Amino acid sequence: MKEVIALTDYKGYFESKYNAVPYNSGMDKKLLEKYFSASGISLVFMNFAEVANHDFSFWKSKTVIYTSSEDTDYYYKSFIEDIIYYLELSGARVIPAHKYLRANNNKVFMELLRKSFDNNAIKNMSAKVFGSLEEAEKMMSNLSYPLVYKQAAGAMSEGVGLAKTENELKSGIKKIARTKNLFRELWERGRSFKYKGYIQESKFRNKFILQSFVPGLNGDFKVLVFGSKFYVLKRDTKKDDFRASGSGIRNYVKEIPEGMLAYAKMCFDTLAVPCASLDIAFDGKSFYLIEFQCLYFGSYTLTYSDFYWHCEDENKFKLVNGKSVLEEEYVRSMIEFGI
């Protein structure tokens, strides 16, 4: 029986599950073992720290799936990134690839990764990335408004705003990019007095992106793709608010824009991963991939849906009524991916 190693966090949890019991405890590991075993795969759980217990050569050609983390300030996620990159260097097959972990809850790298794809339909949302307010200020005279500003980390529209003028943009960036360390700031001020010409460390160094604004939208679509199955949730905006994520106004609809599933599949195929979460907008003419995540994304859309679309052929989708089990769909998507 083929062996697959599943890396859990320090709590012993694996991946994300909306209605997990206990709260925020991830997928049911026994169900994962059951479904993988039914496909002829032995699942071995291990925590991230245990990876270093084995020699570098041990990991060559091993297949590894893993969880991410949304811990406060992403300290533990940083550790996970070290481990997964180490495994890739060792020759292990990590699913998904380290680049998608790096892009998880990191909109700056997500936008950089977007630029690497050879697919213009994915790149029709233009964005600029910055590591400080000062970098953005040097380019503000060349920007076109309105613009959406987003802090690198965050969900449910946290740290997201719309700027219609340069002043609004500066004010918004100051809110999302502020780095507060009073002792360090006083130390920097002292250095500026002591050393002639010394430039103080910026107080606004939380990385962020500036993304083009798509006018005329009244919402977007959250599309979860698990292999050949597509789950769609429509998210509407509140009055006088352009943000659909976090609005709480969501509906499962079977009437979706023509061509949207084909667009979602094209994006999914470009990513080349087992499963993904896609935020897709449609302005009546074109589709836009606002954001994407390839692991540790919310499962609400799948968990509470009474139907899904099954891709039976290249761009032929069949609507299927019925509930889905997250762990079963996760395993199936891995099998379809060729784990």
Secondary structure, DSSP 8 states (H G I E B T S, - for coil): -EEEEEEE-TTS-BS--TT-SSTT-BS-HHHHHHHHHHTTEEEEEEEGGGGGGS-GGGGTT-EEEE-----GGGHHHHHHHHHHHHHHHHT-EEES-HHHHHHTT-HHHHHHHHHHSS-TTTT-S-EEEESSHHHHHTTGGG--SSEEEEESS-STTTTEEEESSHHHHHHHHHHHHB---HHHHHHHHHHHHHSTT-----SB-S-EEEEE--TT-SEEEEEEEETTEEEEEEEE--TT----TTS--EE--S---TTHHHHHHHHHHHHT-SEEEEEEEE-SS-EEEEEEESSS---HHHHT-SEEEEEEETTEEEEEES---HHHHHHHHHHHHT-
